């Protein structure tokens, strides 16, 4: 029998909220908020919080690194392929290393995506505008998914206690 699960429905609700709210606010491209809402929606609130935090921190790290390196690159002849082939990987090393030092290896992938988008000017807007917009939309999508996961068809309290989550629940418990 064909059955649609509650997480699937919660994910769709989160995406709908992102599209509606951001559309009413005049945001024409809710793509990153919707993508983050899907990524953040996990089996329970604890794992959703960890996924949303990972995504948001990675976006912030990539945005800060990309904005900083893009500003520094104005001093370099970036029109040359060899210069780009040296400078962009150096930024990659930087963002990966910082996240490793912070113990956020789970944020590396999205940080690099945001960094590359800024360095390679994927969007035809200013670097700072893209960094701020991407970070805000990511935060919004994560927040929407967390709220929907917590308040729409919430797990019964006994289920939440039996299945407290993954690493996040373990980190918060005493050793």
Number of C-alpha atoms within 10 A of each C-alpha: 3 4 5 8 8 14 18 13 13 24 22 17 18 29 22 15 19 27 20 14 13 18 13 10 9 10 14 10 12 21 17 20 28 26 16 26 34 21 17 29 28 23 14 20 23 21 20 25 22 19 23 28 20 22 25 27 22 29 28 24 24 31 30 21 25 29 23 17 18 23 14 10 16 9 8 13 11 16 8 9 9 10 13 17 11 11 16 20 12 12 21 19 11 13 24 21 15 15 19 14 10 9 10 16 15 17 24 23 16 19 28 23 17 26 30 20 18 26 23 14 14 12 11 7 11 11 22 17 12 20 23 16 15 21 25 17 24 27 22 23 31 32 23 25 33 26 15 21 27 16 12 16 12 15 15 8 9 9 11 14 10 8 13 16 19 12 12 15 13 11 9 8 8 5 5
